[in-house]
């Protein structure tokens, strides 16, 4: 059920998902030390 809801969200707002994913990727790459947290 969770996977289905996630897919629906991505289809409904792909732009928002892409932006969030890019922001998270940049944050993790910029601060790998905080990854533990």
Helices and strands as residue ranges (DSSP letters): H 2-12, H 14-30, G 32-36
